[in-house]
Amino acid sequence: HIAVEESAATAQMMIDRKAIIESLKNPEVYVVRDNKACKQAITTGKVFDNYIAVVSGLKENDRIVVAGQINLVDGRDVEIIK
């Protein structure tokens, strides 16, 4: 057994790897703002299986697109499907 303690200083934002629209060398994601797709550059950290730590570029409550990015361009209207 391994005991792990998480604090605010060590907590990391994680996103699904499928959200990345470029390469991990130049990572970008689409963030939905006011029902529009906005391309956002991010800085990533460690990769954990299918998830990637985000060091900067996103805020905690940002909604990112994880499917259908091939049909998007910056500023395009989007409809969120749950």
C-alpha positions in Angstrom: 0.0 0.0 0.0 1.2 3.5 -0.8 -0.2 6.4 1.2 -0.6 9.6 -0.9 -1.5 13.0 0.5 -2.9 15.6 -1.9 -2.8 19.3 -1.0 -3.8 22.4 -3.0 -0.1 22.9 -3.8 0.2 19.5 -5.4 -3.2 19.2 -7.1 -3.1 19.3 -10.9 -5.6 20.0 -13.6 -6.0 16.9 -15.8 -7.6 16.7 -19.3 -8.4 13.8 -21.6 -5.6 13.3 -24.1 -8.3 13.3 -26.9 -8.9 17.1 -26.3 -5.4 17.9 -27.7 -5.8 19.2 -31.3 -2.2 19.6 -32.2 0.8 17.6 -31.0 2.1 17.4 -27.4 5.0 19.6 -28.5 2.5 22.4 -29.4 -0.6 21.5 -27.5 -3.9 23.4 -28.1 -7.4 22.6 -27.2 -10.8 24.1 -28.1 -12.5 25.8 -25.1 -16.3 26.6 -25.4 -17.0 30.3 -24.5 -20.3 31.9 -25.2 -21.3 28.9 -27.4 -18.3 29.4 -29.6 -15.2 27.2 -30.0 -12.1 29.1 -29.0 -8.6 27.7 -29.8 -6.4 27.9 -26.7 -2.7 27.1 -26.4 -1.8 25.3 -23.2 1.3 24.2 -21.4 1.3 20.5 -20.4 3.1 18.5 -17.8 3.2 14.8 -17.2 1.2 12.3 -19.1 -0.8 9.7 -17.1 -2.2 7.0 -19.4 -5.0 8.9 -21.3 -4.8 12.1 -19.2 -2.4 15.0 -19.4 -1.6 17.5 -16.7 -2.2 21.1 -17.7 0.3 23.6 -16.2 -1.2 26.7 -17.7 -3.6 28.0 -20.3 -6.9 26.7 -18.8 -9.0 27.7 -15.8 -10.7 25.3 -13.5 -14.2 25.6 -15.0 -13.3 25.8 -18.7 -15.3 23.5 -20.9 -13.0 21.8 -23.4 -14.0 19.9 -26.6 -13.0 16.2 -26.5 -14.8 15.0 -29.7 -15.5 16.5 -33.1 -12.5 18.9 -33.2 -11.9 18.1 -36.9 -15.0 20.0 -37.7 -14.1 23.1 -35.7 -12.3 26.4 -36.4 -11.6 29.2 -34.0 -14.8 31.2 -33.4 -17.3 28.6 -34.9 -20.7 28.3 -33.1 -21.0 25.1 -31.2 -23.8 23.2 -29.5 -22.9 21.2 -26.4 -24.1 17.6 -26.4 -24.2 15.8 -23.1 
